[in-house]
């Protein structure tokens, strides 16, 4: 701060205006006029000289403090920028990971749905094959039953025919009075 600095030494001394690299010059103040001057005595009060030296020390110390403060501000700014960059990069990485995870979830769900659809298709095909096989089995059972009925009918018909022939032969034997030649198939008379 290379501007003007103003210091007051005490209530009884006049005000001095000092710039950072100039020597102090007295300025008239609204306080009572200075005491009469005597020969051999300096017209500048001693307090003003001390104040001027303090102002110079404070101005160099102020510039050092300003430089330190500016360095701290620069450091804080750089650290703040680094923190912001770090947060931004972390956010980008998290978003990228979330995007990949959601993509993987979608891929997994798609594959699962495809497999479920394939499984349902296989189950339907198996159900159709099972139904066709059951239908074939029912048809075979029905055909076997039909053939069995036909065979039963043939056996009953043969049984009826043989009974009729036996009854006719028995009637003939009764009518003629002759006895059958064979009583049993294994014995003969």
FENMO-V578329 format. One record per residue. N is the residue number from 0. RES is the residue in three letters. SS is DSSP state (2 for helix, 1 for strand, 0 for the rest). PHI is phi in radians with two decimals (none if undefined). OMEGA is omega in degrees with one decimal (* if undefined). Layout:
BEGIN
N	RES	SS	PHI	OMEGA
N	RES	SS	PHI	OMEGA
END
This chain:
BEGIN
0	UNK	0	none	-174.2
1	UNK	0	-1.58	-179.4
2	UNK	0	-1.35	-179.3
3	UNK	0	-1.48	176.3
4	UNK	1	-2.15	-178.0
5	UNK	1	-2.11	179.3
6	UNK	1	-2.28	173.8
7	UNK	0	-2.02	-177.1
8	UNK	0	-1.38	178.7
9	UNK	0	-2.73	-177.2
10	UNK	0	-1.20	-174.8
11	UNK	0	-1.54	-177.9
12	UNK	0	-1.77	179.8
13	UNK	0	-1.27	-178.0
14	UNK	0	-1.43	179.8
15	UNK	1	-2.14	175.8
16	UNK	1	-1.81	-176.0
17	UNK	1	-2.28	171.1
18	UNK	0	-1.65	-171.3
19	UNK	0	-1.11	-178.0
20	UNK	0	-2.22	179.8
21	UNK	0	-1.97	177.1
22	UNK	0	-1.51	-177.1
23	UNK	0	-1.22	176.2
24	UNK	1	-2.21	-178.6
25	UNK	1	-1.25	178.9
26	UNK	0	-2.16	-178.2
27	UNK	0	-1.19	-178.0
28	UNK	0	-2.02	-179.4
29	UNK	0	-1.45	179.7
30	UNK	0	-1.39	-176.9
31	UNK	0	-1.04	-177.5
32	UNK	0	-1.08	-178.1
33	UNK	0	-1.14	-179.0
34	UNK	0	-1.20	-179.6
35	UNK	0	-1.07	-176.9
36	UNK	0	-1.52	176.9
37	UNK	0	-2.03	-178.1
38	UNK	0	-1.14	178.2
39	UNK	0	1.51	-179.4
40	UNK	0	-1.90	-178.3
41	UNK	0	-1.22	-179.5
42	UNK	0	-1.39	179.5
43	UNK	0	-1.49	177.0
44	UNK	0	-1.24	-178.3
45	UNK	2	-1.21	-179.0
46	UNK	2	-1.09	-179.4
47	UNK	2	-1.17	-179.3
48	UNK	2	-1.18	179.5
49	UNK	2	-1.13	179.4
50	UNK	2	-1.09	-179.2
51	UNK	2	-1.10	178.4
52	UNK	2	-1.14	177.9
53	UNK	2	-1.10	-180.0
54	UNK	2	-1.11	179.1
55	UNK	2	-1.13	177.8
56	UNK	2	-1.11	-179.8
57	UNK	2	-1.17	-179.5
58	UNK	2	-1.21	177.5
59	UNK	2	-1.27	176.7
60	UNK	2	-1.15	177.8
61	UNK	2	-1.12	178.9
62	UNK	2	-1.20	175.9
63	UNK	2	-1.16	178.3
64	UNK	2	-1.07	179.0
65	UNK	2	-1.12	178.6
66	UNK	2	-1.10	178.0
67	UNK	2	-1.11	179.9
68	UNK	2	-1.10	178.5
69	UNK	2	-1.13	177.5
70	UNK	2	-1.13	177.6
71	UNK	2	-1.12	178.0
72	UNK	2	-1.08	178.4
73	UNK	2	-1.10	178.6
74	UNK	2	-1.11	178.4
75	UNK	2	-1.08	178.7
76	UNK	2	-1.10	-179.8
77	UNK	2	-1.12	178.4
78	UNK	2	-1.11	177.1
79	UNK	2	-1.11	177.7
80	UNK	2	-1.09	179.4
81	UNK	2	-1.12	178.3
82	UNK	2	-1.09	179.0
83	UNK	2	-1.11	178.9
84	UNK	2	-1.10	-179.4
85	UNK	2	-1.07	178.7
86	UNK	2	-1.09	178.8
87	UNK	2	-1.09	-179.7
88	UNK	2	-1.16	177.4
89	UNK	2	-1.07	179.7
90	UNK	2	-1.08	178.1
91	UNK	2	-1.06	-178.9
92	UNK	2	-1.11	178.9
93	UNK	2	-1.11	179.0
94	UNK	2	-1.10	179.3
95	UNK	2	-1.11	179.5
96	UNK	2	-1.12	178.9
97	UNK	2	-1.10	178.8
98	UNK	2	-1.11	179.0
99	UNK	2	-1.14	179.1
100	UNK	2	-1.11	178.3
101	UNK	2	-1.17	175.2
102	UNK	2	-1.11	177.3
103	UNK	2	-1.13	177.5
104	UNK	2	-1.10	178.7
105	UNK	2	-1.11	178.7
106	UNK	2	-1.08	-179.8
107	UNK	2	-1.07	180.0
108	UNK	2	-1.10	178.7
109	UNK	2	-1.09	179.5
110	UNK	2	-1.09	178.5
111	UNK	2	-1.08	179.6
112	UNK	2	-1.10	178.5
113	UNK	2	-1.09	179.2
114	UNK	2	-1.16	176.8
115	UNK	2	-1.09	178.4
116	UNK	2	-1.12	178.4
117	UNK	2	-1.12	178.7
118	UNK	2	-1.09	177.7
119	UNK	2	-1.11	176.6
120	UNK	2	-1.10	178.2
121	UNK	2	-1.12	178.5
122	UNK	2	-1.08	177.8
123	UNK	2	-1.11	178.1
124	UNK	2	-1.10	177.8
125	UNK	2	-1.12	177.3
126	UNK	2	-1.08	178.1
127	UNK	2	-1.11	178.4
128	UNK	2	-1.09	178.7
129	UNK	2	-1.10	179.3
130	UNK	2	-1.13	177.9
131	UNK	2	-1.11	178.9
132	UNK	2	-1.11	178.4
133	UNK	2	-1.11	178.1
134	UNK	2	-1.10	177.3
135	UNK	2	-1.07	179.7
136	UNK	2	-1.09	178.4
137	UNK	2	-1.09	178.9
138	UNK	2	-1.12	179.0
139	UNK	2	-1.12	178.3
140	UNK	2	-1.07	179.0
141	UNK	2	-1.11	179.3
142	UNK	2	-1.16	177.7
143	UNK	2	-1.07	179.1
144	UNK	2	-1.09	178.9
145	UNK	2	-1.08	178.9
146	UNK	2	-1.09	178.6
147	UNK	2	-1.09	178.9
148	UNK	2	-1.10	179.1
149	UNK	2	-1.09	179.7
150	UNK	2	-1.13	177.2
151	UNK	2	-1.06	179.9
152	UNK	2	-1.10	178.9
153	UNK	2	-1.13	179.4
154	UNK	2	-1.11	179.4
155	UNK	2	-1.11	179.7
156	UNK	2	-1.13	178.6
157	UNK	2	-1.09	179.1
158	UNK	2	-1.08	178.2
159	UNK	2	-1.11	179.3
160	UNK	2	-1.11	-178.8
161	UNK	2	-1.12	177.9
162	UNK	2	-1.13	179.3
163	UNK	2	-1.10	-179.9
164	UNK	2	-1.13	178.9
165	UNK	2	-1.15	179.7
166	UNK	2	-1.11	179.0
167	UNK	2	-1.14	179.4
168	UNK	2	-1.14	179.5
169	UNK	2	-1.11	178.7
170	UNK	2	-1.16	179.2
171	UNK	2	-1.15	179.8
172	UNK	2	-1.16	179.2
173	UNK	2	-1.18	-177.5
174	UNK	2	-1.23	-179.2
175	UNK	2	-1.51	178.9
176	UNK	0	1.49	177.0
177	UNK	0	-1.52	178.4
178	UNK	0	-1.71	179.2
179	UNK	0	-1.10	-176.5
180	UNK	0	-1.24	-179.0
181	UNK	0	-1.99	178.1
182	UNK	0	-1.50	175.3
183	UNK	0	-2.12	-179.5
184	UNK	0	-1.15	-175.5
185	UNK	0	-1.64	-178.5
186	UNK	0	-2.03	175.8
187	UNK	0	-2.31	-178.8
188	UNK	0	-1.96	*
END
